[in-house]
Amino acid sequence: MTGNDLQSYAPLLLHLILAMALSGVLLLLSSLVGWRRPSKVKSQAYECGITPTGDAREPFSVKFYLVAMIFILFDVEAIFLYPWAYIFRELHWFGFVEMFLYIGNPAGGIFLSLEERGVGLESPSRTPGPRFVTETPDLEKNPNVARIRAWRPEAISQLISFRGELTLVVPREHLRPLAEFLAGESDLAFSYLSDVTGVDRFPLEPRFELNYHLLSISRRDSLRLRVRLPGESPVIKSVVPVWPTANWHEREIFDLFGMRFEGHPDLRRMLMPDDWEGYPLRKDYPVEGPR
C-alpha cells in the first residue's frame, strides 16, 4: 500500500477509531454506573411509589438487541458519509459497497421491526395476555367493574364510556376504600396513579370534579375514577397513602381550585405564593386577579 492509499483511507480509519473509542467509553461507563452497582439513589421508589427491583434490562429479548444493534450500526455508518463523499472517486467498488450498506442497514432494521411478531413490536391487542378494559362492550360485564361490584356495589354510582375509555363515577366517601382495593388486589393491580385532574363545573352542582387516572402495568389496563364534590364543601380524603405520587397532584389542585384533601401530609400551595388570595382556576375567579 502506497503513501497515497494511506492518505486516501486515513479519514475512514480515523472515524472508525473514534467510533470504537466512543463505544468503549460508553460500555465502560455503563458497567461502572449500571444496576450491578446499586446505590441509595437508584433504590429509591419511583414517583408512582413502586420500588425498583432487579435489572431493568431483563424484559428485553435477544431480538430486540439485534434490531437495536442494526440501528446503532446505521449511526456508525453515518460517520463514514462525509469522508466517503469526499474521496468517492478514489474508492471505486469500495465506495459502492459502502453506499449499499449505508442504505441497507436502516432498511433491514425497519423491515425487522415491522415484521409481524418478529421482534415484539406488534400491536398490544394482538399479543398474549389479558384483554384491555375497553374491549368489553357491556360495561357491567367489564371484569374490573364486575370485581368492584362483587366487593362493594355502592362504590360505583355511574359508568361512563367515551371513545373507548371507561370512567367510574365514585361517591366521595368510597374513594379511599376503592383506591386501596384497586391498588392492593393482585388481580387488579392498579398500582400506578398517572395523574389527578380537577374541574370546576360552575355554575353546575356538584360544582367540582376530580379525575384519577389509573394504570395497571402488569395487566395493561387503564381506568379512570371520577368524584364530584359540592361547591360549599369541596373536601375529600387524600390518596397519598395509597399512591404516593398523588402528593404533588393534590397540592396543585388545592392551590388552583381550592379543593382540600384530608390526611394529606403537606397540603400547602405549590405554584402560587402562600399569601395569595383565591384560587386562579375557579371559573368565578376575577380575570385580572384579586384587587
GIURDA-V112138 format. One record per backbone hydrogen bond with DSSP energy under -0.5 kcal/mol. CO is the residue of the C=O (numbers start at 1). NH is the residue of the N-H. E is the energy in kcal/mol with one decimal. If there is no record, write none. Layout:
# GIURDA-V112138
co=CO nh=NH e=E
co=CO nh=NH e=E
This chain:
# GIURDA-V112138
co=2 nh=6 e=-1.9
co=3 nh=7 e=-2.0
co=4 nh=8 e=-1.9
co=5 nh=9 e=-2.3
co=6 nh=10 e=-1.0
co=9 nh=13 e=-2.5
co=10 nh=14 e=-2.6
co=11 nh=15 e=-2.3
co=12 nh=16 e=-2.3
co=13 nh=17 e=-2.5
co=14 nh=18 e=-2.3
co=15 nh=19 e=-2.4
co=16 nh=20 e=-2.3
co=17 nh=21 e=-2.3
co=18 nh=22 e=-2.5
co=19 nh=23 e=-2.3
co=20 nh=24 e=-2.3
co=21 nh=25 e=-2.2
co=22 nh=26 e=-2.3
co=23 nh=27 e=-2.4
co=24 nh=28 e=-2.2
co=25 nh=29 e=-2.6
co=26 nh=30 e=-2.4
co=27 nh=31 e=-1.8
co=28 nh=32 e=-1.4
co=29 nh=33 e=-2.4
co=30 nh=34 e=-1.0
co=34 nh=37 e=-1.8
co=39 nh=43 e=-1.5
co=41 nh=44 e=-1.1
co=46 nh=49 e=-2.0
co=50 nh=46 e=-2.9
co=54 nh=56 e=-0.5
co=55 nh=58 e=-1.8
co=57 nh=60 e=-1.0
co=61 nh=65 e=-1.4
co=62 nh=66 e=-2.2
co=63 nh=67 e=-2.4
co=64 nh=68 e=-2.4
co=65 nh=69 e=-2.5
co=66 nh=70 e=-1.6
co=67 nh=71 e=-1.8
co=68 nh=72 e=-2.2
co=69 nh=73 e=-2.6
co=70 nh=74 e=-1.7
co=71 nh=75 e=-1.8
co=72 nh=76 e=-2.2
co=73 nh=77 e=-2.7
co=74 nh=78 e=-1.7
co=75 nh=79 e=-0.9
co=76 nh=79 e=-0.8
co=77 nh=80 e=-1.7
co=78 nh=81 e=-1.4
co=80 nh=84 e=-2.4
co=81 nh=85 e=-2.5
co=82 nh=86 e=-2.1
co=83 nh=87 e=-1.9
co=85 nh=88 e=-0.7
co=87 nh=90 e=-0.9
co=87 nh=91 e=-1.0
co=88 nh=91 e=-0.8
co=88 nh=92 e=-1.2
co=91 nh=94 e=-1.8
co=92 nh=96 e=-1.5
co=93 nh=97 e=-2.6
co=94 nh=98 e=-2.4
co=95 nh=99 e=-2.1
co=96 nh=100 e=-2.2
co=97 nh=101 e=-2.4
co=98 nh=102 e=-2.2
co=99 nh=103 e=-1.9
co=100 nh=104 e=-2.9
co=101 nh=105 e=-2.4
co=102 nh=106 e=-0.7
co=103 nh=107 e=-1.4
co=104 nh=108 e=-2.7
co=105 nh=109 e=-2.2
co=106 nh=110 e=-2.6
co=107 nh=111 e=-2.2
co=108 nh=112 e=-2.4
co=109 nh=113 e=-2.3
co=110 nh=114 e=-1.7
co=111 nh=115 e=-0.9
co=115 nh=118 e=-2.3
co=115 nh=119 e=-0.6
co=123 nh=126 e=-2.2
co=124 nh=127 e=-1.2
co=132 nh=135 e=-1.3
co=133 nh=136 e=-1.4
co=135 nh=137 e=-0.7
co=137 nh=139 e=-0.7
co=138 nh=141 e=-1.0
co=139 nh=142 e=-1.2
co=142 nh=146 e=-3.0
co=143 nh=147 e=-1.9
co=144 nh=148 e=-2.2
co=145 nh=149 e=-2.9
co=146 nh=150 e=-2.1
co=147 nh=151 e=-1.3
co=148 nh=152 e=-3.4
co=152 nh=155 e=-1.9
co=153 nh=156 e=-1.3
co=155 nh=157 e=-0.5
co=158 nh=169 e=-2.7
co=160 nh=167 e=-2.9
co=162 nh=165 e=-1.6
co=165 nh=162 e=-2.1
co=166 nh=224 e=-1.3
co=167 nh=160 e=-2.5
co=167 nh=169 e=-0.6
co=168 nh=170 e=-0.6
co=168 nh=226 e=-3.1
co=169 nh=157 e=-2.9
co=169 nh=158 e=-1.1
co=171 nh=174 e=-1.9
co=171 nh=175 e=-0.5
co=172 nh=175 e=-0.9
co=172 nh=176 e=-0.5
co=174 nh=178 e=-2.2
co=175 nh=179 e=-2.8
co=176 nh=180 e=-2.2
co=177 nh=181 e=-1.9
co=178 nh=182 e=-2.8
co=179 nh=183 e=-2.2
co=180 nh=184 e=-1.9
co=181 nh=185 e=-2.0
co=182 nh=190 e=-2.5
co=185 nh=188 e=-1.5
co=185 nh=189 e=-3.1
co=189 nh=191 e=-1.9
co=191 nh=193 e=-0.6
co=192 nh=194 e=-0.8
co=192 nh=215 e=-2.3
co=195 nh=213 e=-2.6
co=197 nh=211 e=-2.5
co=199 nh=201 e=-0.6
co=199 nh=209 e=-2.0
co=201 nh=204 e=-2.6
co=207 nh=201 e=-3.4
co=208 nh=229 e=-2.3
co=209 nh=199 e=-2.2
co=210 nh=227 e=-2.6
co=211 nh=197 e=-2.2
co=211 nh=213 e=-0.6
co=212 nh=214 e=-0.7
co=212 nh=225 e=-2.5
co=213 nh=194 e=-2.0
co=213 nh=195 e=-1.0
co=214 nh=223 e=-2.0
co=215 nh=192 e=-1.6
co=215 nh=217 e=-0.8
co=216 nh=220 e=-1.3
co=216 nh=221 e=-1.5
co=221 nh=216 e=-3.1
co=223 nh=214 e=-3.5
co=224 nh=168 e=-3.0
co=225 nh=212 e=-3.2
co=226 nh=170 e=-3.1
co=227 nh=210 e=-3.0
co=229 nh=208 e=-2.4
co=233 nh=235 e=-2.1
co=234 nh=260 e=-2.8
co=236 nh=262 e=-2.3
co=239 nh=242 e=-1.0
co=239 nh=243 e=-3.1
co=243 nh=246 e=-2.3
co=244 nh=247 e=-1.8
co=245 nh=249 e=-0.8
co=246 nh=250 e=-2.9
co=247 nh=251 e=-1.7
co=248 nh=252 e=-2.4
co=249 nh=253 e=-2.1
co=250 nh=254 e=-2.5
co=251 nh=255 e=-2.3
co=252 nh=256 e=-2.2
co=253 nh=257 e=-2.9
co=253 nh=258 e=-1.0
co=253 nh=259 e=-0.7
co=254 nh=258 e=-0.9
co=256 nh=281 e=-2.1
co=260 nh=236 e=-2.1
co=260 nh=262 e=-0.6
co=261 nh=264 e=-1.5
co=262 nh=238 e=-3.2
co=264 nh=267 e=-0.6
co=266 nh=268 e=-1.1
co=273 nh=276 e=-1.9
co=279 nh=282 e=-1.9
co=282 nh=285 e=-1.7
co=286 nh=289 e=-1.6
